[in-house]
Amino acid sequence: MSLKKAGIIIVLVLLIDQIVKLYIKTHFALGEEIEVFDWFRILFVENEGMAWGTKIPGEHGKLILTLFRLFAILGIGWWLWDSVKKGGSRILIISIALIFAGAFGNIIDSVFYGVLFSDSYGHVATFLPEGGGYSSIFHGKVVDMLYFPLWKGYLPTWIPLWGGNYFTFFEPVFNIADSAISVGVAILLIFNKKAFPKHQEKEIE
């Protein structure tokens, strides 16, 4: 698979991701929610840190996280280029392209959104506000909106630790970029032998 085709996948994912995020950011107040189905809702939240809302503590935690993401995307980009150059399998190239696009999509939020938008607390954000954005460059928040509360209820008391507690499955709110990363990783795990055929053959030998 050529680098050009991988680039098309990356551009398409980035376009969809950013169009959805721009729409949500400019049409929803933070916490606003629309129920599409009982099991699927559009819920606008912002993630200041890593997956599952984890944060790096300290005054410069957000900056450290954003810089780490930038270095990570360079590594993923090199992995993609190297895999194409070495004639990697189609599945491998598609997977890396999805992971790269997802990581890049969230980096755009982290680097630029703090400058491009006003805050969304209690009102819809403004794009390129006159008084400046809600934060500085490298300190933006990632926009999330996809929420799938497939099941809600109290867990049986016989379940260790969580028994008897109210539980929601699936609780995390995520975005298109997160989905691209998850799909890319899932493909690598499920189709590992097809993704790394030469590697597998050498191991067998």
mmCIF file of the C-alpha atoms, coordinates in Angstrom:
data_MODEL
# 
_entry.id   MODEL 
# 
loop_
_atom_site.group_PDB 
_atom_site.id 
_atom_site.type_symbol 
_atom_site.label_atom_id 
_atom_site.label_alt_id 
_atom_site.label_comp_id 
_atom_site.label_asym_id 
_atom_site.label_entity_id 
_atom_site.label_seq_id 
_atom_site.pdbx_PDB_ins_code 
_atom_site.Cartn_x 
_atom_site.Cartn_y 
_atom_site.Cartn_z 
_atom_site.occupancy 
_atom_site.B_iso_or_equiv 
_atom_site.pdbx_formal_charge 
_atom_site.auth_seq_id 
_atom_site.auth_comp_id 
_atom_site.auth_asym_id 
_atom_site.auth_atom_id 
_atom_site.pdbx_PDB_model_num 
ATOM 1   C CA . MET A 1 1   ? 0.000   0.000   0.000  1.00 0.00 ? 1   MET A CA 1 
ATOM 2   C CA . SER A 1 2   ? 1.373   3.396   -0.989 1.00 0.00 ? 2   SER A CA 1 
ATOM 3   C CA . LEU A 1 3   ? 2.007   6.376   1.264  1.00 0.00 ? 3   LEU A CA 1 
ATOM 4   C CA . LYS A 1 4   ? -0.430  8.363   -0.883 1.00 0.00 ? 4   LYS A CA 1 
ATOM 5   C CA . LYS A 1 5   ? -3.308  5.996   -0.058 1.00 0.00 ? 5   LYS A CA 1 
ATOM 6   C CA . ALA A 1 6   ? -2.372  6.065   3.622  1.00 0.00 ? 6   ALA A CA 1 
ATOM 7   C CA . GLY A 1 7   ? -2.388  9.854   3.401  1.00 0.00 ? 7   GLY A CA 1 
ATOM 8   C CA . ILE A 1 8   ? -5.924  9.802   1.993  1.00 0.00 ? 8   ILE A CA 1 
ATOM 9   C CA . ILE A 1 9   ? -7.099  7.770   5.005  1.00 0.00 ? 9   ILE A CA 1 
ATOM 10  C CA . ILE A 1 10  ? -5.399  10.227  7.360  1.00 0.00 ? 10  ILE A CA 1 
ATOM 11  C CA . VAL A 1 11  ? -6.896  13.288  5.659  1.00 0.00 ? 11  VAL A CA 1 
ATOM 12  C CA . LEU A 1 12  ? -10.417 11.800  5.633  1.00 0.00 ? 12  LEU A CA 1 
ATOM 13  C CA . VAL A 1 13  ? -10.284 10.878  9.322  1.00 0.00 ? 13  VAL A CA 1 
ATOM 14  C CA . LEU A 1 14  ? -8.893  14.312  10.235 1.00 0.00 ? 14  LEU A CA 1 
ATOM 15  C CA . LEU A 1 15  ? -11.569 16.120  8.210  1.00 0.00 ? 15  LEU A CA 1 
ATOM 16  C CA . ILE A 1 16  ? -14.427 14.161  9.775  1.00 0.00 ? 16  ILE A CA 1 
ATOM 17  C CA . ASP A 1 17  ? -12.947 14.500  13.259 1.00 0.00 ? 17  ASP A CA 1 
ATOM 18  C CA . GLN A 1 18  ? -12.368 18.245  13.048 1.00 0.00 ? 18  GLN A CA 1 
ATOM 19  C CA . ILE A 1 19  ? -15.679 19.044  11.310 1.00 0.00 ? 19  ILE A CA 1 
ATOM 20  C CA . VAL A 1 20  ? -17.587 17.222  14.059 1.00 0.00 ? 20  VAL A CA 1 
ATOM 21  C CA . LYS A 1 21  ? -15.540 18.900  16.803 1.00 0.00 ? 21  LYS A CA 1 
ATOM 22  C CA . LEU A 1 22  ? -15.958 22.366  15.277 1.00 0.00 ? 22  LEU A CA 1 
ATOM 23  C CA . TYR A 1 23  ? -19.711 21.826  15.022 1.00 0.00 ? 23  TYR A CA 1 
ATOM 24  C CA . ILE A 1 24  ? -20.011 20.628  18.618 1.00 0.00 ? 24  ILE A CA 1 
ATOM 25  C CA . LYS A 1 25  ? -17.800 23.423  19.957 1.00 0.00 ? 25  LYS A CA 1 
ATOM 26  C CA . THR A 1 26  ? -19.787 26.129  18.132 1.00 0.00 ? 26  THR A CA 1 
ATOM 27  C CA . HIS A 1 27  ? -23.303 24.722  18.722 1.00 0.00 ? 27  HIS A CA 1 
ATOM 28  C CA . PHE A 1 28  ? -23.220 23.138  22.193 1.00 0.00 ? 28  PHE A CA 1 
ATOM 29  C CA . ALA A 1 29  ? -22.579 24.522  25.667 1.00 0.00 ? 29  ALA A CA 1 
ATOM 30  C CA . LEU A 1 30  ? -20.379 22.357  27.872 1.00 0.00 ? 30  LEU A CA 1 
ATOM 31  C CA . GLY A 1 31  ? -22.459 19.480  29.274 1.00 0.00 ? 31  GLY A CA 1 
ATOM 32  C CA . GLU A 1 32  ? -25.282 19.931  26.753 1.00 0.00 ? 32  GLU A CA 1 
ATOM 33  C CA . GLU A 1 33  ? -26.724 16.636  25.599 1.00 0.00 ? 33  GLU A CA 1 
ATOM 34  C CA . ILE A 1 34  ? -28.956 15.304  22.814 1.00 0.00 ? 34  ILE A CA 1 
ATOM 35  C CA . GLU A 1 35  ? -30.465 11.820  23.055 1.00 0.00 ? 35  GLU A CA 1 
ATOM 36  C CA . VAL A 1 36  ? -30.299 10.073  19.671 1.00 0.00 ? 36  VAL A CA 1 
ATOM 37  C CA . PHE A 1 37  ? -31.292 6.645   21.005 1.00 0.00 ? 37  PHE A CA 1 
ATOM 38  C CA . ASP A 1 38  ? -31.612 5.228   24.526 1.00 0.00 ? 38  ASP A CA 1 
ATOM 39  C CA . TRP A 1 39  ? -28.119 3.768   24.088 1.00 0.00 ? 39  TRP A CA 1 
ATOM 40  C CA . PHE A 1 40  ? -26.490 6.646   22.153 1.00 0.00 ? 40  PHE A CA 1 
ATOM 41  C CA . ARG A 1 41  ? -26.227 10.333  23.014 1.00 0.00 ? 41  ARG A CA 1 
ATOM 42  C CA . ILE A 1 42  ? -24.323 13.379  21.843 1.00 0.00 ? 42  ILE A CA 1 
ATOM 43  C CA . LEU A 1 43  ? -22.806 14.813  25.017 1.00 0.00 ? 43  LEU A CA 1 
ATOM 44  C CA . PHE A 1 44  ? -20.324 17.690  24.865 1.00 0.00 ? 44  PHE A CA 1 
ATOM 45  C CA . VAL A 1 45  ? -17.465 17.315  27.327 1.00 0.00 ? 45  VAL A CA 1 
ATOM 46  C CA . GLU A 1 46  ? -13.851 18.474  27.239 1.00 0.00 ? 46  GLU A CA 1 
ATOM 47  C CA . ASN A 1 47  ? -10.879 16.360  28.228 1.00 0.00 ? 47  ASN A CA 1 
ATOM 48  C CA . GLU A 1 48  ? -7.934  18.202  29.741 1.00 0.00 ? 48  GLU A CA 1 
ATOM 49  C CA . GLY A 1 49  ? -5.707  15.164  30.016 1.00 0.00 ? 49  GLY A CA 1 
ATOM 50  C CA . MET A 1 50  ? -5.115  11.680  28.698 1.00 0.00 ? 50  MET A CA 1 
ATOM 51  C CA . ALA A 1 51  ? -7.545  8.813   28.096 1.00 0.00 ? 51  ALA A CA 1 
ATOM 52  C CA . TRP A 1 52  ? -10.292 8.382   30.704 1.00 0.00 ? 52  TRP A CA 1 
ATOM 53  C CA . GLY A 1 53  ? -9.681  11.936  31.903 1.00 0.00 ? 53  GLY A CA 1 
ATOM 54  C CA . THR A 1 54  ? -6.329  11.124  33.541 1.00 0.00 ? 54  THR A CA 1 
ATOM 55  C CA . LYS A 1 55  ? -4.191  14.208  34.139 1.00 0.00 ? 55  LYS A CA 1 
ATOM 56  C CA . ILE A 1 56  ? -0.509  14.866  34.714 1.00 0.00 ? 56  ILE A CA 1 
ATOM 57  C CA . PRO A 1 57  ? -0.367  16.793  38.005 1.00 0.00 ? 57  PRO A CA 1 
ATOM 58  C CA . GLY A 1 58  ? 1.446   20.069  38.416 1.00 0.00 ? 58  GLY A CA 1 
ATOM 59  C CA . GLU A 1 59  ? 1.400   23.526  36.881 1.00 0.00 ? 59  GLU A CA 1 
ATOM 60  C CA . HIS A 1 60  ? 3.020   22.374  33.646 1.00 0.00 ? 60  HIS A CA 1 
ATOM 61  C CA . GLY A 1 61  ? 1.271   18.999  33.426 1.00 0.00 ? 61  GLY A CA 1 
ATOM 62  C CA . LYS A 1 62  ? -0.857  19.978  30.416 1.00 0.00 ? 62  LYS A CA 1 
ATOM 63  C CA . LEU A 1 63  ? 2.137   21.369  28.524 1.00 0.00 ? 63  LEU A CA 1 
ATOM 64  C CA . ILE A 1 64  ? 4.164   18.222  29.230 1.00 0.00 ? 64  ILE A CA 1 
ATOM 65  C CA . LEU A 1 65  ? 1.286   16.061  27.960 1.00 0.00 ? 65  LEU A CA 1 
ATOM 66  C CA . THR A 1 66  ? 0.902   18.081  24.753 1.00 0.00 ? 66  THR A CA 1 
ATOM 67  C CA . LEU A 1 67  ? 4.647   17.989  24.033 1.00 0.00 ? 67  LEU A CA 1 
ATOM 68  C CA . PHE A 1 68  ? 4.652   14.240  24.689 1.00 0.00 ? 68  PHE A CA 1 
ATOM 69  C CA . ARG A 1 69  ? 1.827   13.851  22.169 1.00 0.00 ? 69  ARG A CA 1 
ATOM 70  C CA . LEU A 1 70  ? 3.815   15.821  19.588 1.00 0.00 ? 70  LEU A CA 1 
ATOM 71  C CA . PHE A 1 71  ? 6.848   13.560  19.993 1.00 0.00 ? 71  PHE A CA 1 
ATOM 72  C CA . ALA A 1 72  ? 4.575   10.498  19.887 1.00 0.00 ? 72  ALA A CA 1 
ATOM 73  C CA . ILE A 1 73  ? 3.008   11.600  16.594 1.00 0.00 ? 73  ILE A CA 1 
ATOM 74  C CA . LEU A 1 74  ? 6.491   11.996  15.102 1.00 0.00 ? 74  LEU A CA 1 
ATOM 75  C CA . GLY A 1 75  ? 7.279   8.431   16.130 1.00 0.00 ? 75  GLY A CA 1 
ATOM 76  C CA . ILE A 1 76  ? 4.025   7.103   14.655 1.00 0.00 ? 76  ILE A CA 1 
ATOM 77  C CA . GLY A 1 77  ? 4.677   9.065   11.465 1.00 0.00 ? 77  GLY A CA 1 
ATOM 78  C CA . TRP A 1 78  ? 8.133   7.531   11.138 1.00 0.00 ? 78  TRP A CA 1 
ATOM 79  C CA . TRP A 1 79  ? 6.636   4.064   11.773 1.00 0.00 ? 79  TRP A CA 1 
ATOM 80  C CA . LEU A 1 80  ? 4.145   4.644   8.952  1.00 0.00 ? 80  LEU A CA 1 
ATOM 81  C CA . TRP A 1 81  ? 6.796   5.910   6.527  1.00 0.00 ? 81  TRP A CA 1 
ATOM 82  C CA . ASP A 1 82  ? 9.166   3.058   7.383  1.00 0.00 ? 82  ASP A CA 1 
ATOM 83  C CA . SER A 1 83  ? 6.430   0.417   7.042  1.00 0.00 ? 83  SER A CA 1 
ATOM 84  C CA . VAL A 1 84  ? 5.452   1.713   3.594  1.00 0.00 ? 84  VAL A CA 1 
ATOM 85  C CA . LYS A 1 85  ? 9.112   1.890   2.519  1.00 0.00 ? 85  LYS A CA 1 
ATOM 86  C CA . LYS A 1 86  ? 9.675   -1.724  3.601  1.00 0.00 ? 86  LYS A CA 1 
ATOM 87  C CA . GLY A 1 87  ? 6.545   -2.951  1.838  1.00 0.00 ? 87  GLY A CA 1 
ATOM 88  C CA . GLY A 1 88  ? 4.487   -3.585  4.953  1.00 0.00 ? 88  GLY A CA 1 
ATOM 89  C CA . SER A 1 89  ? 1.150   -5.348  4.659  1.00 0.00 ? 89  SER A CA 1 
ATOM 90  C CA . ARG A 1 90  ? -1.986  -3.447  3.715  1.00 0.00 ? 90  ARG A CA 1 
ATOM 91  C CA . ILE A 1 91  ? -3.548  -4.148  7.108  1.00 0.00 ? 91  ILE A CA 1 
ATOM 92  C CA . LEU A 1 92  ? -0.492  -2.774  8.898  1.00 0.00 ? 92  LEU A CA 1 
ATOM 93  C CA . ILE A 1 93  ? -0.442  0.448   6.852  1.00 0.00 ? 93  ILE A CA 1 
ATOM 94  C CA . ILE A 1 94  ? -4.176  1.049   7.329  1.00 0.00 ? 94  ILE A CA 1 
ATOM 95  C CA . SER A 1 95  ? -3.868  0.460   11.076 1.00 0.00 ? 95  SER A CA 1 
ATOM 96  C CA . ILE A 1 96  ? -0.933  2.839   11.499 1.00 0.00 ? 96  ILE A CA 1 
ATOM 97  C CA . ALA A 1 97  ? -2.675  5.454   9.337  1.00 0.00 ? 97  ALA A CA 1 
ATOM 98  C CA . LEU A 1 98  ? -5.766  5.291   11.584 1.00 0.00 ? 98  LEU A CA 1 
ATOM 99  C CA . ILE A 1 99  ? -3.660  5.560   14.749 1.00 0.00 ? 99  ILE A CA 1 
ATOM 100 C CA . PHE A 1 100 ? -1.686  8.477   13.287 1.00 0.00 ? 100 PHE A CA 1 
ATOM 101 C CA . ALA A 1 101 ? -4.851  10.305  12.184 1.00 0.00 ? 101 ALA A CA 1 
ATOM 102 C CA . GLY A 1 102 ? -6.499  9.820   15.582 1.00 0.00 ? 102 GLY A CA 1 
ATOM 103 C CA . ALA A 1 103 ? -3.459  11.004  17.498 1.00 0.00 ? 103 ALA A CA 1 
ATOM 104 C CA . PHE A 1 104 ? -3.042  13.987  15.161 1.00 0.00 ? 104 PHE A CA 1 
ATOM 105 C CA . GLY A 1 105 ? -6.723  14.917  15.516 1.00 0.00 ? 105 GLY A CA 1 
ATOM 106 C CA . ASN A 1 106 ? -6.476  15.183  19.294 1.00 0.00 ? 106 ASN A CA 1 
ATOM 107 C CA . ILE A 1 107 ? -3.170  17.049  19.061 1.00 0.00 ? 107 ILE A CA 1 
ATOM 108 C CA . ILE A 1 108 ? -4.893  19.760  16.997 1.00 0.00 ? 108 ILE A CA 1 
ATOM 109 C CA . ASP A 1 109 ? -7.296  20.307  19.912 1.00 0.00 ? 109 ASP A CA 1 
ATOM 110 C CA . SER A 1 110 ? -4.507  20.355  22.501 1.00 0.00 ? 110 SER A CA 1 
ATOM 111 C CA . VAL A 1 111 ? -2.303  22.772  20.577 1.00 0.00 ? 111 VAL A CA 1 
ATOM 112 C CA . PHE A 1 112 ? -4.776  25.200  18.983 1.00 0.00 ? 112 PHE A CA 1 
ATOM 113 C CA . TYR A 1 113 ? -8.261  25.072  20.512 1.00 0.00 ? 113 TYR A CA 1 
ATOM 114 C CA . GLY A 1 114 ? -7.308  27.142  23.563 1.00 0.00 ? 114 GLY A CA 1 
ATOM 115 C CA . VAL A 1 115 ? -6.375  29.994  21.227 1.00 0.00 ? 115 VAL A CA 1 
ATOM 116 C CA . LEU A 1 116 ? -9.124  29.544  18.623 1.00 0.00 ? 116 LEU A CA 1 
ATOM 117 C CA . PHE A 1 117 ? -12.167 29.368  20.925 1.00 0.00 ? 117 PHE A CA 1 
ATOM 118 C CA . SER A 1 118 ? -13.671 31.080  23.946 1.00 0.00 ? 118 SER A CA 1 
ATOM 119 C CA . ASP A 1 119 ? -14.733 28.815  26.800 1.00 0.00 ? 119 ASP A CA 1 
ATOM 120 C CA . SER A 1 120 ? -17.967 26.782  26.681 1.00 0.00 ? 120 SER A CA 1 
ATOM 121 C CA . TYR A 1 121 ? -19.132 27.143  30.301 1.00 0.00 ? 121 TYR A CA 1 
ATOM 122 C CA . GLY A 1 122 ? -22.835 27.982  30.287 1.00 0.00 ? 122 GLY A CA 1 
ATOM 123 C CA . HIS A 1 123 ? -22.837 29.166  26.680 1.00 0.00 ? 123 HIS A CA 1 
ATOM 124 C CA . VAL A 1 124 ? -21.768 28.253  23.147 1.00 0.00 ? 124 VAL A CA 1 
ATOM 125 C CA . ALA A 1 125 ? -18.140 29.050  22.381 1.00 0.00 ? 125 ALA A CA 1 
ATOM 126 C CA . THR A 1 126 ? -17.092 31.716  19.902 1.00 0.00 ? 126 THR A CA 1 
ATOM 127 C CA . PHE A 1 127 ? -14.591 30.962  17.148 1.00 0.00 ? 127 PHE A CA 1 
ATOM 128 C CA . LEU A 1 128 ? -11.703 33.471  17.103 1.00 0.00 ? 128 LEU A CA 1 
ATOM 129 C CA . PRO A 1 129 ? -13.108 35.647  19.933 1.00 0.00 ? 129 PRO A CA 1 
ATOM 130 C CA . GLU A 1 130 ? -11.998 39.286  20.088 1.00 0.00 ? 130 GLU A CA 1 
ATOM 131 C CA . GLY A 1 131 ? -10.663 39.012  23.623 1.00 0.00 ? 131 GLY A CA 1 
ATOM 132 C CA . GLY A 1 132 ? -8.640  35.900  22.843 1.00 0.00 ? 132 GLY A CA 1 
ATOM 133 C CA . GLY A 1 133 ? -9.243  32.220  23.500 1.00 0.00 ? 133 GLY A CA 1 
ATOM 134 C CA . TYR A 1 134 ? -9.893  30.428  26.773 1.00 0.00 ? 134 TYR A CA 1 
ATOM 135 C CA . SER A 1 135 ? -6.222  29.458  27.112 1.00 0.00 ? 135 SER A CA 1 
ATOM 136 C CA . SER A 1 136 ? -2.817  29.696  25.461 1.00 0.00 ? 136 SER A CA 1 
ATOM 137 C CA . ILE A 1 137 ? -1.249  27.607  22.719 1.00 0.00 ? 137 ILE A CA 1 
ATOM 138 C CA . PHE A 1 138 ? -0.439  24.012  23.789 1.00 0.00 ? 138 PHE A CA 1 
ATOM 139 C CA . HIS A 1 139 ? -3.067  24.257  26.555 1.00 0.00 ? 139 HIS A CA 1 
ATOM 140 C CA . GLY A 1 140 ? -6.245  23.434  24.635 1.00 0.00 ? 140 GLY A CA 1 
ATOM 141 C CA . LYS A 1 141 ? -8.807  20.844  25.723 1.00 0.00 ? 141 LYS A CA 1 
ATOM 142 C CA . VAL A 1 142 ? -9.828  17.861  23.607 1.00 0.00 ? 142 VAL A CA 1 
ATOM 143 C CA . VAL A 1 143 ? -13.473 17.937  22.489 1.00 0.00 ? 143 VAL A CA 1 
ATOM 144 C CA . ASP A 1 144 ? -15.441 14.719  23.122 1.00 0.00 ? 144 ASP A CA 1 
ATOM 145 C CA . MET A 1 145 ? -19.068 14.030  22.216 1.00 0.00 ? 145 MET A CA 1 
ATOM 146 C CA . LEU A 1 146 ? -19.846 10.344  21.560 1.00 0.00 ? 146 LEU A CA 1 
ATOM 147 C CA . TYR A 1 147 ? -21.555 8.709   24.529 1.00 0.00 ? 147 TYR A CA 1 
ATOM 148 C CA . PHE A 1 148 ? -22.900 5.150   24.559 1.00 0.00 ? 148 PHE A CA 1 
ATOM 149 C CA . PRO A 1 149 ? -24.621 4.361   27.897 1.00 0.00 ? 149 PRO A CA 1 
ATOM 150 C CA . LEU A 1 150 ? -25.554 0.846   26.752 1.00 0.00 ? 150 LEU A CA 1 
ATOM 151 C CA . TRP A 1 151 ? -26.649 -0.272  30.228 1.00 0.00 ? 151 TRP A CA 1 
ATOM 152 C CA . LYS A 1 152 ? -27.355 1.432   33.521 1.00 0.00 ? 152 LYS A CA 1 
ATOM 153 C CA . GLY A 1 153 ? -28.302 -0.170  36.788 1.00 0.00 ? 153 GLY A CA 1 
ATOM 154 C CA . TYR A 1 154 ? -27.174 -1.626  40.101 1.00 0.00 ? 154 TYR A CA 1 
ATOM 155 C CA . LEU A 1 155 ? -24.657 -4.452  39.928 1.00 0.00 ? 155 LEU A CA 1 
ATOM 156 C CA . PRO A 1 156 ? -25.396 -7.730  41.743 1.00 0.00 ? 156 PRO A CA 1 
ATOM 157 C CA . THR A 1 157 ? -24.097 -7.725  45.289 1.00 0.00 ? 157 THR A CA 1 
ATOM 158 C CA . TRP A 1 158 ? -22.047 -10.888 44.687 1.00 0.00 ? 158 TRP A CA 1 
ATOM 159 C CA . ILE A 1 159 ? -19.641 -9.018  42.350 1.00 0.00 ? 159 ILE A CA 1 
ATOM 160 C CA . PRO A 1 160 ? -16.405 -8.199  44.263 1.00 0.00 ? 160 PRO A CA 1 
ATOM 161 C CA . LEU A 1 161 ? -15.633 -4.529  44.966 1.00 0.00 ? 161 LEU A CA 1 
ATOM 162 C CA . TRP A 1 162 ? -18.387 -3.044  42.755 1.00 0.00 ? 162 TRP A CA 1 
ATOM 163 C CA . GLY A 1 163 ? -21.320 -5.191  43.855 1.00 0.00 ? 163 GLY A CA 1 
ATOM 164 C CA . GLY A 1 164 ? -24.404 -3.183  44.798 1.00 0.00 ? 164 GLY A CA 1 
ATOM 165 C CA . ASN A 1 165 ? -23.087 0.017   43.184 1.00 0.00 ? 165 ASN A CA 1 
ATOM 166 C CA . TYR A 1 166 ? -24.814 1.911   40.376 1.00 0.00 ? 166 TYR A CA 1 
ATOM 167 C CA . PHE A 1 167 ? -22.929 1.270   37.133 1.00 0.00 ? 167 PHE A CA 1 
ATOM 168 C CA . THR A 1 168 ? -23.040 2.583   33.574 1.00 0.00 ? 168 THR A CA 1 
ATOM 169 C CA . PHE A 1 169 ? -21.685 0.635   30.614 1.00 0.00 ? 169 PHE A CA 1 
ATOM 170 C CA . PHE A 1 170 ? -20.164 2.278   28.557 1.00 0.00 ? 170 PHE A CA 1 
ATOM 171 C CA . GLU A 1 171 ? -19.275 5.367   30.656 1.00 0.00 ? 171 GLU A CA 1 
ATOM 172 C CA . PRO A 1 172 ? -16.427 7.160   28.762 1.00 0.00 ? 172 PRO A CA 1 
ATOM 173 C CA . VAL A 1 173 ? -17.254 9.951   26.289 1.00 0.00 ? 173 VAL A CA 1 
ATOM 174 C CA . PHE A 1 174 ? -14.981 9.969   23.251 1.00 0.00 ? 174 PHE A CA 1 
ATOM 175 C CA . ASN A 1 175 ? -14.565 11.407  19.741 1.00 0.00 ? 175 ASN A CA 1 
ATOM 176 C CA . ILE A 1 176 ? -13.844 10.343  16.151 1.00 0.00 ? 176 ILE A CA 1 
ATOM 177 C CA . ALA A 1 177 ? -10.078 10.573  16.693 1.00 0.00 ? 177 ALA A CA 1 
ATOM 178 C CA . ASP A 1 178 ? -10.298 8.244   19.705 1.00 0.00 ? 178 ASP A CA 1 
ATOM 179 C CA . SER A 1 179 ? -12.355 5.833   17.604 1.00 0.00 ? 179 SER A CA 1 
ATOM 180 C CA . ALA A 1 180 ? -9.732  5.826   14.837 1.00 0.00 ? 180 ALA A CA 1 
ATOM 181 C CA . ILE A 1 181 ? -6.992  4.992   17.348 1.00 0.00 ? 181 ILE A CA 1 
ATOM 182 C CA . SER A 1 182 ? -9.079  2.219   18.925 1.00 0.00 ? 182 SER A CA 1 
ATOM 183 C CA . VAL A 1 183 ? -9.960  0.701   15.552 1.00 0.00 ? 183 VAL A CA 1 
ATOM 184 C CA . GLY A 1 184 ? -6.326  0.840   14.412 1.00 0.00 ? 184 GLY A CA 1 
ATOM 185 C CA . VAL A 1 185 ? -5.086  -0.891  17.565 1.00 0.00 ? 185 VAL A CA 1 
ATOM 186 C CA . ALA A 1 186 ? -7.912  -3.458  17.411 1.00 0.00 ? 186 ALA A CA 1 
ATOM 187 C CA . ILE A 1 187 ? -7.027  -4.354  13.815 1.00 0.00 ? 187 ILE A CA 1 
ATOM 188 C CA . LEU A 1 188 ? -3.392  -4.904  14.794 1.00 0.00 ? 188 LEU A CA 1 
ATOM 189 C CA . LEU A 1 189 ? -4.413  -7.158  17.685 1.00 0.00 ? 189 LEU A CA 1 
ATOM 190 C CA . ILE A 1 190 ? -7.047  -9.171  15.819 1.00 0.00 ? 190 ILE A CA 1 
ATOM 191 C CA . PHE A 1 191 ? -5.177  -9.519  12.520 1.00 0.00 ? 191 PHE A CA 1 
ATOM 192 C CA . ASN A 1 192 ? -1.681  -9.665  13.984 1.00 0.00 ? 192 ASN A CA 1 
ATOM 193 C CA . LYS A 1 193 ? -0.453  -12.452 11.717 1.00 0.00 ? 193 LYS A CA 1 
ATOM 194 C CA . LYS A 1 194 ? -1.655  -10.672 8.589  1.00 0.00 ? 194 LYS A CA 1 
ATOM 195 C CA . ALA A 1 195 ? -0.302  -7.328  9.761  1.00 0.00 ? 195 ALA A CA 1 
ATOM 196 C CA . PHE A 1 196 ? 3.192   -8.749  10.395 1.00 0.00 ? 196 PHE A CA 1 
ATOM 197 C CA . PRO A 1 197 ? 3.486   -11.704 7.997  1.00 0.00 ? 197 PRO A CA 1 
ATOM 198 C CA . LYS A 1 198 ? 7.270   -11.511 7.510  1.00 0.00 ? 198 LYS A CA 1 
ATOM 199 C CA . HIS A 1 199 ? 7.854   -11.125 11.230 1.00 0.00 ? 199 HIS A CA 1 
ATOM 200 C CA . GLN A 1 200 ? 5.702   -14.145 11.937 1.00 0.00 ? 200 GLN A CA 1 
ATOM 201 C CA . GLU A 1 201 ? 7.533   -16.272 9.344  1.00 0.00 ? 201 GLU A CA 1 
ATOM 202 C CA . LYS A 1 202 ? 10.916  -15.429 10.851 1.00 0.00 ? 202 LYS A CA 1 
ATOM 203 C CA . GLU A 1 203 ? 9.676   -16.399 14.295 1.00 0.00 ? 203 GLU A CA 1 
ATOM 204 C CA . ILE A 1 204 ? 8.465   -19.759 12.996 1.00 0.00 ? 204 ILE A CA 1 
ATOM 205 C CA . GLU A 1 205 ? 11.824  -20.428 11.328 1.00 0.00 ? 205 GLU A CA 1 
# 
